[in-house]
C-alpha cells in the first residue's frame, strides 16, 4: 500500500464503482466498493477509510444520510459526494453536512477526479496530524 490511503466508493451503479476502482487503483490507492449506503457504512465501521466517494442518489440510505452517519463514526474521514443530479441546492446541503467536495456525473475529466481525491487525501493527512498534535499536547 505504501503511503496511499484507503478509499471507499459507494454507488448503486456497479459500472461506476468498477470505473472509479480501476482509476484509483491505477494511482496506487487501496480501494473498496459498496453498492449501497448501508453496505458502505458497514465497511467503514469495520475497516476505516481516509476518503469516501459516494453518490447522492441511491435507494435506501442516500449519500446525504450516509455522510451524516459517517460523521458519527469517524469525524476525520474526507467525504466527497458525486451525483448526476447536479444542483447548487444539493451541493450546499452536502457541504453543510461536512462534505469536502462535490463532483458532477457523468465524468468528462479523470484528471479533475484525481485532483479532488489528492486534495481530499491531503486534507485527511492534515486532520490526522492535527489530532495527533492535540493528543500530544493534552
Phi, psi and omega in degrees: 000327179068223181261014180272127180282168182273140181236137175248127177255127180236112180204139181282357176261110181304322180297322178292317177300315181297316180300310182292322177299314179299313181299312185284324175296328176296338177267002176096005179280152170270122188237140171232158181231157175217141183264006176206161177298320180298313178297319179298317179296318178299316180296321179295318179295324182282316192248327184078139181217156175279324187218139174243130176246110189229141173289147177278315184269102176220149175294153182075236179283114180279177185295327179292315177296319177301316179302313180298320181289323178298320179301328178288328183278314184208108184289344183270347181298130176276129186242122178244126179262150176222147181200149173276346182259061186294124173210150179296324180300315179294317180298316180296319179298315180297316180295320179303322181273004173107013176293143180280320183204179190217128178239131176271142176253154001286154180279127177247359184214099181295333178296324178294317178302311182297322179295318178296318179296315180299317178295321178296318178294320177298320178296318178301314180299321177298315181298317179294318179296318178298318180298318178296318180296316179298316182292329176290326182273356183282000000 
